[in-house]
Amino acid sequence: MTKIGIILGSTRPGRVGDQVARWVHERAALRSDAEFALIDLRDHPLPHLEEPPAFSGAYQDERTRAWAATVAACDGFVVVTPEYNHSVPGVLKNAMDTVHVEWNTKAAGFVSYGGVGGARSVEQLRLVCGALQLADVTPQVTLPLATEFENRAVFKPGDHQLAALDLLLDHVIAWSTALVPLRRGDADAAIRGRIDAIIDGLRNKDLEALRRCYAPDVVSFDVEPPLQHVGTDAKLKNWAKVFTFFEKVDYELRDLTITVSGDLAVGHGFGRVSGTLKNGAVADGMWVRATFVFRNTGDGWVIVHDQASVPFDIATGKGVADLEP
């Protein structure tokens, strides 16, 4: 189901934005066409651009990676923002600037509050959305402090604001849903790029390059005993063993099909390790059935499970290793 993050863009002491965000969340929760998560920037104390730009999603800071994962998990956003000095809250701007690819090809709408309903803050946020490839929807909820807050402190919106909020949610959900196929295409390309990195790592016998392609808790069902290899070190130990036999390694992957759903993806095809042995003999290797499960961690797509297998002859109980795709 489409997931919409409701971002509370103020961390200021005495803020009224938490009242507004709860109002948005409670209204949104009555719908059945999407699920909603309230995201409070107080829960994400981000560094102020303390690492180099990472347009590929390879973030170094743990706080940034946690934020990237939160943003990546959403298909669209409703941003609840005040207006400070005719502009955007610094903490919200920093949150948008800290990550990049996780915003791309998603939708965003705005619920703003302030002296003039927060309208000038939203004007600037729409420019930021363009740079982040976020599709900002036209409907907007503006909440002037003078009319929608008792004593400028207690949120008491007029009934007409519900219709405005419903229209905003309609558009955010529609655009978020419509953009999903585009993001799947991006994910497919990213996953194929990760597999290309694995193949390059094998050909170069580069264990550290391979390490970056696997999750720390990867579980591998390989053709060699034991029944499973758990963790990156166990997986790399298997590849290191392969390297001891080969002077030159090659790997071929055919008929790869990838299916993406949210932060998980599955790929399957046929793989073959071949190359030149230490004694100079050429080894063609055998084709195996290869399956990969990927997870998007915020640092990119990594393999959390893989499996290589061959058919077996029921009569003899032996594997059949001479088949070709």
HELIX and SHEET records of a PDB file:
HELIX    1   1 GLY A   17  ALA A   28  1                                  12    
HELIX    2   2 LEU A   41  ASP A   43  5                                   3    
HELIX    3   3 GLU A   62  ALA A   72  1                                  11    
HELIX    4   4 GLY A   90  THR A   98  1                                   9    
HELIX    5   5 ALA A  119  ALA A  131  1                                  13    
HELIX    6   6 LEU A  145  GLU A  148  1                                   4    
HELIX    7   7 HIS A  160  ARG A  203  1                                  44    
HELIX    8   8 LEU A  207  ARG A  211  1                                   5    
HELIX    9   9 THR A  232  PHE A  245  1                                  14    
SHEET    1   A 5 GLU A  35  ASP A  40  0                                        
SHEET    2   A 5 LYS A   3  LEU A   8  1                                        
SHEET    3   A 5 GLY A  76  PRO A  82  1                                        
SHEET    4   A 5 LYS A 106  GLY A 114  1                                        
SHEET    5   A 5 LEU A 134  PRO A 144  1                                        
SHEET    1   B 2 PHE A 149  GLU A 150  0                                        
SHEET    2   B 2 VAL A 154  PHE A 155 -1                                        
SHEET    1   C 6 HIS A 229  VAL A 230  0                                        
SHEET    2   C 6 TYR A 214  PHE A 221 -1                                        
SHEET    3   C 6 TRP A 301  SER A 309  1                                        
SHEET    4   C 6 TRP A 287  ASN A 296 -1                                        
SHEET    5   C 6 LEU A 264  LEU A 277 -1                                        
SHEET    6   C 6 PHE A 246  SER A 261 -1                                        
SHEET    1   D 6 HIS A 229  VAL A 230  0                                        
SHEET    2   D 6 TYR A 214  PHE A 221 -1                                        
SHEET    3   D 6 TRP A 301  SER A 309  1                                        
SHEET    4   D 6 TRP A 287  ASN A 296 -1                                        
SHEET    5   D 6 LEU A 264  LEU A 277 -1                                        
SHEET    6   D 6 VAL A 282  ALA A 283 -1                                        
END                                                                             
